[in-house]
Amino acid sequence: MLIGGVAERALGSPRLTEDLDICPSTSPENLRQLAAALNDLKARFRIEGEEPLAPPEPWYDRSFGAFTSVALATRLGRFDVWFRPDGTGGYDDLIERAIDVQIGDNRIKVAHLDDIIRNKQATGGAKYLSQLPLLRELQRIRRQRGLP
């Protein structure tokens, strides 16, 4: 499921982002598919301000261990995997209100705007808190239009 800036864009926000954030299901089959996708993307661990580190050659469904999140650099750009975004219970919590959004030829699960706001509030820090007024205005507009 999409979370973060790309999810916000899919719900109507004008804010741009430099990475793709997801919150995946942690079912064994989904983790196998995630590992295969990361191998295809040549995903490497990313630490801000540093060169990307080597991946755990190759990625496996067990590569994720007890991570709450993994910041990655891929051949297509920055990709962050959040197993338990701050302020949430993870995928099983977020999927309850997730919204189906058409992106190109694909229907994608996107975190509900209320949950995106909850995540940013829990994360805190100037970067995330400064995004809240725009998100609350988007939330007001969506509600006024009868959108989830």
Stockholm file with secondary structure:
# STOCKHOLM 1.0

chainA/1-148         MLIGGVAERALGSPRLTEDLDICPSTSPENLRQLAAALNDLKARFRIEGEEPLAPPEPWYDRSFGAFTSVALATRLGRFDVWFRPDGTGGYDDLIERAIDVQIGDNRIKVAHLDDIIRNKQATGGAKYLSQLPLLRELQRIRRQRGLP
#=GR chainA/1-148 SS CEEHHHHHHHTTCCCCCSEEEECCCCCHHHHHHHHHHHHHTTCEECCTTSCCCCCCSSCCTTTTTTCSEEEEEETTEEEEEESSCTTSCCHHHHTTTCEEEEETTEEEEECCHHHHHHHHHHHCHHHHHTTHHHHHHHHHHHHHTTCC
#=GC SS_cons         CEEHHHHHHHTTCCCCCSEEEECCCCCHHHHHHHHHHHHHTTCEECCTTSCCCCCCSSCCTTTTTTCSEEEEEETTEEEEEESSCTTSCCHHHHTTTCEEEEETTEEEEECCHHHHHHHHHHHCHHHHHTTHHHHHHHHHHHHHTTCC
//
